């Protein structure tokens, strides 16, 4: 069974991020639509009938709460995933009241986003199964693009160059060289960059503990994470948090 999705947010970068980070192919989503506000989305939903709807809570014209109230009544078979920049209890309450299957906070985490898509689809069809679609990568250029995408989407996992070189029969040295030529940075340096940038975002929220942030960006050892963070930024995670929040 194939599914349709709609992304509703007045910020184009957020719509782009959801579209880029979601593993649409794995979850059999073959049509993705976008809307800038709740009123526009309601009109489009009457025509397009999306199965999964990503909705921001703070939007012009028709905000997320009022949208959920109207849309959940008109489209009872749809599944709603809230993506909000506000860790607000009243917003979360409203999302639950109107049947949202998940409440995600910005900035968007790829693994959390994809788990929410899986949960939404299983609530529509409990018999659904998900299999990784193995693509045919025949050239080194294809493999380089795959590695880059994997780093961007699965940076929290243990990514090894050897996994790609062994699977696609290119040497590690060759892949590493081509990657640096194309992106101007080494594979592991690029992975570190993405992890550290994500860590910086998470450190801005004082509710996030450093040990939890370390795990979320792929470090099982908090001390190792702190050393890597200091190497990348020149300061410790605690010092960085103090500099951006003014906290202790």
C-alpha positions in Angstrom: 0.0 0.0 0.0 1.3 3.5 -0.9 0.7 6.6 1.2 0.5 10.3 0.8 2.0 12.9 3.1 1.5 16.7 3.6 4.0 19.1 5.3 2.4 22.2 6.8 4.7 25.0 8.0 5.1 28.6 7.2 8.9 28.3 7.3 10.2 26.9 4.0 13.5 25.6 5.6 11.4 23.4 7.9 9.4 22.0 5.0 12.6 21.3 3.2 14.1 19.6 6.2 11.2 17.3 6.8 11.1 16.4 3.1 14.9 15.7 3.1 15.1 13.7 6.4 12.1 11.5 6.0 12.8 8.0 4.5 9.8 8.2 2.2 10.8 5.2 0.1 11.2 2.9 3.1 7.7 3.8 4.4 6.0 3.6 1.0 5.2 7.3 0.8 5.1 8.2 -2.9 3.4 11.6 -2.9 4.5 14.5 -0.7 2.6 17.8 -0.6 3.3 21.1 1.1 1.3 24.0 2.5 2.2 27.3 4.3 -0.7 27.5 6.7 -3.6 25.6 8.1 -6.3 27.2 5.9 -4.4 26.4 2.7 -3.8 22.9 4.0 -7.5 22.2 4.7 -8.4 23.1 1.2 -5.7 21.0 -0.3 -6.5 18.0 1.9 -10.1 17.9 0.5 -8.6 17.4 -2.9 -5.5 15.3 -2.2 -6.6 13.2 0.9 -3.1 12.8 2.5 -2.7 10.0 5.0 0.0 11.6 7.1 0.1 15.3 8.0 3.0 17.1 9.6 1.8 20.3 11.2 3.4 23.3 12.9 1.6 24.8 15.9 2.5 28.4 15.4 1.3 29.4 11.9 -0.5 32.4 10.4 -4.1 32.4 9.1 -5.0 29.2 10.9 -2.8 28.0 13.7 -1.9 24.4 14.5 -4.4 24.0 17.4 -7.4 25.3 15.3 -6.2 23.3 12.3 -6.0 20.1 14.3 -9.5 20.7 15.7 -11.0 21.1 12.3 -8.9 18.6 10.4 -9.3 15.8 12.9 -13.1 16.0 12.6 -13.1 16.3 8.8 -10.4 13.7 8.2 -10.7 11.1 11.0 -8.7 8.5 9.1 -5.6 10.9 8.7 -2.7 10.7 11.1 -1.2 14.0 12.4 2.4 14.5 13.5 3.1 17.8 15.2 6.4 19.5 14.6 6.8 22.5 16.9 9.4 25.0 18.0 7.6 25.2 21.4 8.0 22.8 24.2 4.6 24.0 25.5 2.4 21.9 27.7 -0.8 23.4 26.3 0.2 22.8 22.8 1.1 19.2 23.6 -2.3 18.8 25.4 -4.1 20.1 22.3 -2.1 17.7 20.0 -3.1 14.8 22.2 -6.8 15.9 22.4 -7.0 16.0 18.6 -5.3 12.6 18.1 -1.8 13.5 17.0 0.3 10.4 17.0 3.5 12.3 17.8 4.8 15.7 19.1 8.3 16.5 17.8 10.4 19.5 18.6 12.5 21.6 16.3 15.2 21.2 15.2 14.1 18.0 13.6 15.9 14.8 14.4 15.9 12.3 11.5 15.6 9.2 13.6 12.7 10.6 15.6 11.0 11.8 12.5 11.1 8.5 10.8 10.0 6.6 13.9 7.0 8.9 14.0 6.2 8.1 10.4 6.4 4.4 11.1 4.1 4.8 14.1 1.6 6.8 12.0 1.5 4.2 9.2 1.2 1.3 11.6 -1.8 3.0 13.3 -3.4 3.1 9.8 -2.4 -0.4 8.8 -1.1 -2.7 11.6 -0.2 -5.3 9.0 2.2 -3.0 7.2 5.9 -4.1 7.0 8.9 -2.0 6.2 11.9 -3.2 4.4 15.0 -1.3 3.4 15.0 -0.7 -0.3 18.4 -1.9 -1.6 19.4 0.4 -4.4 21.7 -0.5 -7.2 24.9 1.5 -6.8 27.2 0.8 -9.7 29.7 3.6 -9.7 31.9 5.2 -7.1 30.0 8.5 -7.6 26.8 6.7 -6.6 28.5 5.3 -3.4 29.8 8.8 -2.5 26.3 10.2 -2.7 25.0 7.3 -0.6 27.6 7.9 2.1 26.9 11.6 2.2 23.1 11.0 2.5 23.8 8.3 5.2 25.9 10.7 7.2 23.2 13.4 7.1 20.4 11.1 8.0 22.0 8.5 10.3 24.7 10.4 12.0 23.7 9.0 15.4 24.7 5.5 14.2 28.1 3.8 14.0 29.0 4.6 10.4 32.1 2.9 8.9 33.7 3.5 5.5 34.5 -0.3 5.4 30.7 -1.1 5.4 30.4 0.7 2.0 33.7 -0.4 0.5 33.0 -4.0 1.3 29.4 -3.9 0.0 30.1 -2.1 -3.2 33.6 -3.3 -3.9 35.6 -0.1 -3.9 38.6 0.4 -1.7 38.4 2.6 1.4 41.2 4.8 0.1 39.5 5.4 -3.3 36.1 6.2 -1.6 37.8 8.5 0.9 39.7 10.4 -1.8 36.6 10.9 -4.0 34.5 12.0 -1.1 37.1 14.7 -0.2 37.4 15.8 -3.8 33.6 16.2 -4.1 32.8 17.7 -0.7 36.1 19.3 0.3 36.2 17.4 3.5 37.0 13.9 4.7 34.2 11.4 5.4 34.8 11.2 9.2 35.4 15.0 9.4 32.1 15.5 7.7 30.4 13.1 10.1 31.9 14.9 13.1 30.8 18.3 11.7 27.2 17.2 11.4 27.2 15.6 14.9 28.7 18.7 16.5 26.3 21.1 14.7 23.4 19.0 16.0 24.9 18.9 19.5 25.2 22.7 19.4 21.5 22.9 18.6 20.6 20.5 21.4 22.8 22.4 23.9 20.7 25.5 23.5 17.9 23.8 25.4 19.0 23.6 29.0 16.6 20.7 29.6 18.8 18.5 27.5 21.5 16.8 29.6 25.0 16.5 28.1 25.0 12.7 28.5 21.7 12.4 26.6 23.0 14.8 23.8 26.1 12.6 23.5 23.9 9.5 22.8 21.7 11.4 20.4 24.6 12.4 18.2 26.3 9.0 18.2 28.6 8.9 21.3 28.2 6.2 23.9 31.0 7.8 26.0 30.2 11.3 27.4 33.9 12.1 28.0 34.8 11.2 24.4 31.9 13.4 23.2 33.2 16.3 25.3 36.7 15.9 23.9 35.4 15.8 20.3 33.1 18.8 21.0 36.0 20.8 22.4 38.2 19.8 19.5 35.6 21.1 17.0 34.5 24.3 18.8 37.4 25.1 21.1 35.3 25.0 24.2 33.5 22.3 26.3 29.8 21.6 25.9 29.1 23.3 29.3 31.0 26.4 28.2 29.2 26.5 24.9 25.8 26.2 26.7 26.8 29.0 29.0 27.8 31.2 26.1 24.5 30.8 24.2 22.0 30.7 27.1 23.7 32.8 29.7 23.1 30.1 32.2 25.4 28.6 34.8 
